[in-house]
């Protein structure tokens, strides 16, 4: 009798639930899974200011794209990977992104880290766009899913060398001709720094200018008196620096402390308020190669306003990271696919993308077709703040 009552109870329950006219399981559609975008960069260490910029850029782009409906009806989520500026840690970050099923990566910052990590991304069908790594080899290896929204070291070196050989610069330094120039070249022994230094040395040699000193120093040191002494002995008028802003600022402080007025020219790596914060008045008169400030582009006005509302200044690489996410979203829409290989195919086809950096397109290697490096100078503004300004032509 117990069994009969039990069966009868099941029958009644079945009749009750069927009367609710619930949809069968076959008709229930699951919400699309979020698309993961990894941000790989130095969130700690001496270059952490740039890692924060990249993170801010990606997070704002994801916020804006999700508010507009996502990519192909998929929302985006952000995964953060701290590589601390170390290639070995970059490999750890890359492998974690693979394990966590990250679809796209905006990163890394340091060229040595990007070189190591991007090979892993390419092997695992992850699209990687670096907003900051400029070493030529990143895009010279034929990796189909590796791109950058910034320029290259060889392009920066060519602009710097041409500037150093220009009559206007020579006159500003009281030099009659480029034969009178005494140029020292130093780097921080990183992949990025040495690439810049070697590129500048090559470009200067082609213009008939031979350096009076070429030296590598240790990144992360505090005492650069040995380099300063060698520069003084070589009577260097100009120092081309290949490396990051922390070391550049310390070298300038120590040069000035020894009464050395040598003029420094560096790359986009010093385009941060951190450079002036460390170097103080010593950085005034320093030149650098950098694209025109994207914050001043009309295409970026709305996004810059959104950053300012969050009390963030989108300087240096922030908008380069934001643009990377814009490119991913637009390429996915054109490919009608979220497959990184399909998206990369669209990007390699020379398609134009509307971004906060202006219109971007990529060549067969993954480089942007419109590098726009100019010369900037660090000086005090009308408000007394030391910052970088385009050099008046």
MODA-V829569 format. One record per residue. N is the residue number from 1. PHI is phi in radians with two decimals (* if undefined). PSI is psi as a letter, one per 30 degrees, with the letter a starting at -180 (999 if undefined). Layout:
BEGIN
n:N phi:PHI psi:PSI
n:N phi:PHI psi:PSI
END
This chain:
BEGIN
n:1 phi:* psi:e
n:2 phi:-1.05 psi:e
n:3 phi:-1.17 psi:e
n:4 phi:-1.11 psi:e
n:5 phi:-1.13 psi:e
n:6 phi:-1.11 psi:e
n:7 phi:-1.08 psi:e
n:8 phi:-1.09 psi:e
n:9 phi:-1.11 psi:e
n:10 phi:-1.10 psi:e
n:11 phi:-1.10 psi:e
n:12 phi:-1.13 psi:e
n:13 phi:-1.10 psi:e
n:14 phi:-1.11 psi:e
n:15 phi:-1.11 psi:e
n:16 phi:-1.13 psi:e
n:17 phi:-1.18 psi:e
n:18 phi:-1.19 psi:f
n:19 phi:-1.25 psi:f
n:20 phi:-1.36 psi:f
n:21 phi:0.95 psi:h
n:22 phi:-1.21 psi:k
n:23 phi:-1.18 psi:k
n:24 phi:-1.25 psi:l
n:25 phi:-1.04 psi:f
n:26 phi:-1.13 psi:f
n:27 phi:-1.66 psi:f
n:28 phi:-1.46 psi:k
n:29 phi:-1.80 psi:k
n:30 phi:-1.26 psi:k
n:31 phi:-1.15 psi:k
n:32 phi:-1.03 psi:k
n:33 phi:-1.23 psi:k
n:34 phi:-1.19 psi:k
n:35 phi:-1.57 psi:k
n:36 phi:-1.54 psi:k
n:37 phi:-2.01 psi:k
n:38 phi:-1.58 psi:k
n:39 phi:-1.97 psi:j
n:40 phi:-1.84 psi:k
n:41 phi:-3.03 psi:l
n:42 phi:-1.40 psi:j
n:43 phi:-1.43 psi:f
n:44 phi:-2.32 psi:l
n:45 phi:1.68 psi:a
n:46 phi:-1.19 psi:f
n:47 phi:-1.82 psi:g
n:48 phi:-1.07 psi:f
n:49 phi:-1.06 psi:e
n:50 phi:-1.35 psi:e
n:51 phi:-1.08 psi:e
n:52 phi:-1.12 psi:e
n:53 phi:-1.07 psi:e
n:54 phi:-1.08 psi:e
n:55 phi:-1.08 psi:e
n:56 phi:-1.05 psi:e
n:57 phi:-1.11 psi:e
n:58 phi:-1.19 psi:e
n:59 phi:-1.10 psi:e
n:60 phi:-1.19 psi:e
n:61 phi:-1.09 psi:e
n:62 phi:-1.11 psi:e
n:63 phi:-1.03 psi:e
n:64 phi:-1.24 psi:e
n:65 phi:-1.21 psi:e
n:66 phi:-1.11 psi:e
n:67 phi:-1.14 psi:f
n:68 phi:-1.62 psi:g
n:69 phi:1.97 psi:g
n:70 phi:1.42 psi:a
n:71 phi:-1.95 psi:j
n:72 phi:0.88 psi:h
n:73 phi:1.24 psi:g
n:74 phi:-1.81 psi:k
n:75 phi:-1.37 psi:l
n:76 phi:-1.89 psi:k
n:77 phi:-2.26 psi:l
n:78 phi:-2.05 psi:k
n:79 phi:-1.95 psi:k
n:80 phi:-1.86 psi:k
n:81 phi:-2.18 psi:j
n:82 phi:-1.58 psi:j
n:83 phi:-1.65 psi:f
n:84 phi:0.97 psi:g
n:85 phi:1.29 psi:g
n:86 phi:-2.00 psi:k
n:87 phi:-0.96 psi:e
n:88 phi:-1.12 psi:e
n:89 phi:-1.23 psi:f
n:90 phi:-1.09 psi:e
n:91 phi:-1.14 psi:e
n:92 phi:-1.07 psi:e
n:93 phi:-1.09 psi:e
n:94 phi:-1.06 psi:e
n:95 phi:-1.16 psi:e
n:96 phi:-1.19 psi:e
n:97 phi:-1.06 psi:e
n:98 phi:-1.08 psi:e
n:99 phi:-1.12 psi:e
n:100 phi:-1.56 psi:g
n:101 phi:1.04 psi:h
n:102 phi:-1.23 psi:k
n:103 phi:-1.62 psi:e
n:104 phi:-2.40 psi:k
n:105 phi:-2.23 psi:k
n:106 phi:-1.84 psi:j
n:107 phi:2.83 psi:l
n:108 phi:-1.77 psi:a
n:109 phi:-1.56 psi:e
n:110 phi:-1.27 psi:k
n:111 phi:-1.05 psi:e
n:112 phi:-1.07 psi:e
n:113 phi:-1.23 psi:e
n:114 phi:-1.10 psi:e
n:115 phi:-1.03 psi:e
n:116 phi:-1.28 psi:e
n:117 phi:-1.33 psi:e
n:118 phi:-1.13 psi:f
n:119 phi:-1.11 psi:e
n:120 phi:-1.20 psi:e
n:121 phi:-1.08 psi:e
n:122 phi:-1.10 psi:e
n:123 phi:-1.22 psi:f
n:124 phi:-2.05 psi:g
n:125 phi:0.96 psi:h
n:126 phi:-1.94 psi:k
n:127 phi:-1.38 psi:k
n:128 phi:-2.12 psi:k
n:129 phi:-2.14 psi:j
n:130 phi:-1.61 psi:k
n:131 phi:-1.59 psi:g
n:132 phi:-2.50 psi:f
n:133 phi:-1.37 psi:k
n:134 phi:-1.95 psi:f
n:135 phi:-1.07 psi:k
n:136 phi:-0.97 psi:e
n:137 phi:-1.14 psi:f
n:138 phi:-1.02 psi:e
n:139 phi:-1.89 psi:g
n:140 phi:-1.61 psi:f
n:141 phi:-1.60 psi:f
n:142 phi:1.33 psi:g
n:143 phi:-1.48 psi:j
n:144 phi:-1.18 psi:f
n:145 phi:-1.94 psi:g
n:146 phi:-2.03 psi:k
n:147 phi:-2.43 psi:l
n:148 phi:-2.60 psi:k
n:149 phi:-1.70 psi:f
n:150 phi:-1.81 psi:l
n:151 phi:-1.52 psi:a
n:152 phi:-2.16 psi:l
n:153 phi:-1.04 psi:e
n:154 phi:-1.15 psi:e
n:155 phi:-1.25 psi:e
n:156 phi:-1.12 psi:e
n:157 phi:-1.09 psi:e
n:158 phi:-1.15 psi:e
n:159 phi:-1.14 psi:e
n:160 phi:-1.12 psi:e
n:161 phi:-1.10 psi:e
n:162 phi:-1.08 psi:e
n:163 phi:-1.14 psi:e
n:164 phi:-1.12 psi:f
n:165 phi:-1.63 psi:f
n:166 phi:-1.31 psi:k
n:167 phi:-1.00 psi:e
n:168 phi:-1.13 psi:e
n:169 phi:-1.15 psi:e
n:170 phi:-1.01 psi:e
n:171 phi:-1.13 psi:e
n:172 phi:-1.14 psi:f
n:173 phi:-1.74 psi:g
n:174 phi:1.26 psi:g
n:175 phi:-1.83 psi:k
n:176 phi:-1.27 psi:e
n:177 phi:-2.72 psi:l
n:178 phi:-1.18 psi:f
n:179 phi:-1.18 psi:f
n:180 phi:-1.56 psi:f
n:181 phi:-1.26 psi:k
n:182 phi:-2.10 psi:j
n:183 phi:-1.86 psi:k
n:184 phi:-1.73 psi:k
n:185 phi:-2.20 psi:k
n:186 phi:-2.36 psi:l
n:187 phi:-2.54 psi:l
n:188 phi:-1.72 psi:g
n:189 phi:1.13 psi:g
n:190 phi:-1.62 psi:l
n:191 phi:-0.98 psi:e
n:192 phi:-1.13 psi:e
n:193 phi:-1.09 psi:e
n:194 phi:-1.20 psi:e
n:195 phi:-1.07 psi:e
n:196 phi:-1.10 psi:e
n:197 phi:-1.08 psi:e
n:198 phi:-1.16 psi:e
n:199 phi:-1.12 psi:e
n:200 phi:-1.13 psi:e
n:201 phi:-1.07 psi:e
n:202 phi:-1.14 psi:e
n:203 phi:-1.14 psi:e
n:204 phi:-1.13 psi:e
n:205 phi:-1.08 psi:e
n:206 phi:-1.16 psi:f
n:207 phi:-1.63 psi:g
n:208 phi:1.49 psi:g
n:209 phi:-1.93 psi:j
n:210 phi:-1.82 psi:k
n:211 phi:-1.23 psi:k
n:212 phi:-1.65 psi:f
n:213 phi:-2.74 psi:k
n:214 phi:-2.35 psi:k
n:215 phi:-2.62 psi:k
n:216 phi:-1.77 psi:k
n:217 phi:-2.22 psi:l
n:218 phi:-1.53 psi:k
n:219 phi:-1.16 psi:k
n:220 phi:1.63 psi:f
n:221 phi:-1.28 psi:l
n:222 phi:-1.93 psi:f
n:223 phi:-1.93 psi:j
n:224 phi:-2.02 psi:h
n:225 phi:-1.11 psi:e
n:226 phi:-1.13 psi:e
n:227 phi:-1.13 psi:e
n:228 phi:-1.05 psi:e
n:229 phi:-1.12 psi:e
n:230 phi:-1.15 psi:e
n:231 phi:-1.13 psi:e
n:232 phi:-1.14 psi:e
n:233 phi:-1.15 psi:e
n:234 phi:-1.44 psi:f
n:235 phi:0.96 psi:h
n:236 phi:-1.28 psi:k
n:237 phi:-1.50 psi:f
n:238 phi:-2.34 psi:k
n:239 phi:-2.08 psi:j
n:240 phi:-1.57 psi:k
n:241 phi:-1.86 psi:k
n:242 phi:-1.92 psi:j
n:243 phi:2.91 psi:a
n:244 phi:-1.61 psi:l
n:245 phi:-1.28 psi:e
n:246 phi:-1.10 psi:e
n:247 phi:-1.15 psi:e
n:248 phi:-1.04 psi:e
n:249 phi:-1.15 psi:e
n:250 phi:-1.17 psi:e
n:251 phi:-1.08 psi:e
n:252 phi:-1.10 psi:e
n:253 phi:-1.05 psi:e
n:254 phi:-1.27 psi:e
n:255 phi:-1.10 psi:e
n:256 phi:-1.15 psi:e
n:257 phi:-1.11 psi:f
n:258 phi:-1.68 psi:g
n:259 phi:1.30 psi:g
n:260 phi:-1.69 psi:k
n:261 phi:-1.69 psi:g
n:262 phi:-0.88 psi:k
n:263 phi:-1.51 psi:k
n:264 phi:-1.76 psi:k
n:265 phi:-2.23 psi:k
n:266 phi:-2.36 psi:a
n:267 phi:-1.84 psi:a
n:268 phi:-1.10 psi:f
n:269 phi:-1.19 psi:f
n:270 phi:-1.76 psi:g
n:271 phi:-1.40 psi:i
n:272 phi:-2.64 psi:k
n:273 phi:-1.04 psi:f
n:274 phi:-1.06 psi:e
n:275 phi:-1.03 psi:e
n:276 phi:-1.24 psi:e
n:277 phi:-1.10 psi:e
n:278 phi:-1.43 psi:e
n:279 phi:-1.54 psi:f
n:280 phi:1.04 psi:b
n:281 phi:-1.09 psi:f
n:282 phi:-1.10 psi:f
n:283 phi:-1.47 psi:f
n:284 phi:-1.06 psi:k
n:285 phi:1.63 psi:f
n:286 phi:-1.39 psi:k
n:287 phi:-1.76 psi:l
n:288 phi:-2.70 psi:l
n:289 phi:-1.68 psi:k
n:290 phi:-2.85 psi:k
n:291 phi:-1.16 psi:l
n:292 phi:-0.99 psi:k
n:293 phi:-1.01 psi:j
n:294 phi:-1.13 psi:f
n:295 phi:-1.11 psi:f
n:296 phi:-1.62 psi:f
n:297 phi:-1.34 psi:k
n:298 phi:-1.05 psi:e
n:299 phi:-1.16 psi:f
n:300 phi:-1.75 psi:f
n:301 phi:-0.97 psi:e
n:302 phi:-1.14 psi:e
n:303 phi:-1.23 psi:e
n:304 phi:-1.01 psi:e
n:305 phi:-1.07 psi:e
n:306 phi:-1.12 psi:e
n:307 phi:-1.12 psi:e
n:308 phi:-1.06 psi:e
n:309 phi:-1.13 psi:f
n:310 phi:-1.71 psi:g
n:311 phi:1.06 psi:h
n:312 phi:-2.09 psi:k
n:313 phi:-1.79 psi:j
n:314 phi:-1.35 psi:i
n:315 phi:-1.47 psi:l
n:316 phi:0.91 psi:c
n:317 phi:-1.71 psi:g
n:318 phi:-1.03 psi:e
n:319 phi:-1.31 psi:f
n:320 phi:-1.20 psi:e
n:321 phi:-1.26 psi:e
n:322 phi:-1.04 psi:e
n:323 phi:-1.08 psi:e
n:324 phi:-1.04 psi:e
n:325 phi:-1.22 psi:e
n:326 phi:-1.03 psi:e
n:327 phi:-1.09 psi:e
n:328 phi:-1.01 psi:e
n:329 phi:-1.10 psi:e
n:330 phi:-1.22 psi:e
n:331 phi:-1.17 psi:e
n:332 phi:-1.12 psi:e
n:333 phi:-1.08 psi:e
n:334 phi:-1.24 psi:e
n:335 phi:-1.40 psi:f
n:336 phi:0.94 psi:h
n:337 phi:-2.76 psi:l
n:338 phi:-1.83 psi:g
n:339 phi:-1.26 psi:k
n:340 phi:-0.93 psi:e
n:341 phi:-1.17 psi:e
n:342 phi:-1.16 psi:e
n:343 phi:-1.18 psi:e
n:344 phi:-1.08 psi:e
n:345 phi:-1.08 psi:e
n:346 phi:-1.10 psi:e
n:347 phi:-1.13 psi:e
n:348 phi:-1.27 psi:f
n:349 phi:-1.42 psi:g
n:350 phi:1.44 psi:g
n:351 phi:-1.15 psi:k
n:352 phi:-1.58 psi:k
n:353 phi:-2.11 psi:k
n:354 phi:-1.52 psi:j
n:355 phi:-2.34 psi:l
n:356 phi:-1.18 psi:f
n:357 phi:-1.59 psi:g
n:358 phi:1.72 psi:a
n:359 phi:-1.37 psi:k
n:360 phi:-2.03 psi:k
n:361 phi:-2.46 psi:l
n:362 phi:-2.10 psi:k
n:363 phi:-1.60 psi:a
n:364 phi:-1.13 psi:f
n:365 phi:-1.50 psi:f
n:366 phi:1.88 psi:g
n:367 phi:-1.56 psi:l
n:368 phi:-1.23 psi:k
n:369 phi:-1.51 psi:f
n:370 phi:-2.29 psi:i
n:371 phi:-1.22 psi:k
n:372 phi:-2.34 psi:h
n:373 phi:-1.22 psi:k
n:374 phi:-2.30 psi:l
n:375 phi:-1.72 psi:k
n:376 phi:-2.08 psi:l
n:377 phi:-2.29 psi:k
n:378 phi:-1.53 psi:k
n:379 phi:-2.73 psi:l
n:380 phi:-1.44 psi:k
n:381 phi:-1.49 psi:a
n:382 phi:-1.07 psi:f
n:383 phi:-1.52 psi:g
n:384 phi:1.52 psi:f
n:385 phi:-1.40 psi:k
n:386 phi:-1.47 psi:k
n:387 phi:-2.64 psi:a
n:388 phi:-1.82 psi:k
n:389 phi:-2.37 psi:k
n:390 phi:-1.03 psi:k
n:391 phi:-1.24 psi:k
n:392 phi:-1.17 psi:k
n:393 phi:-1.53 psi:999
END
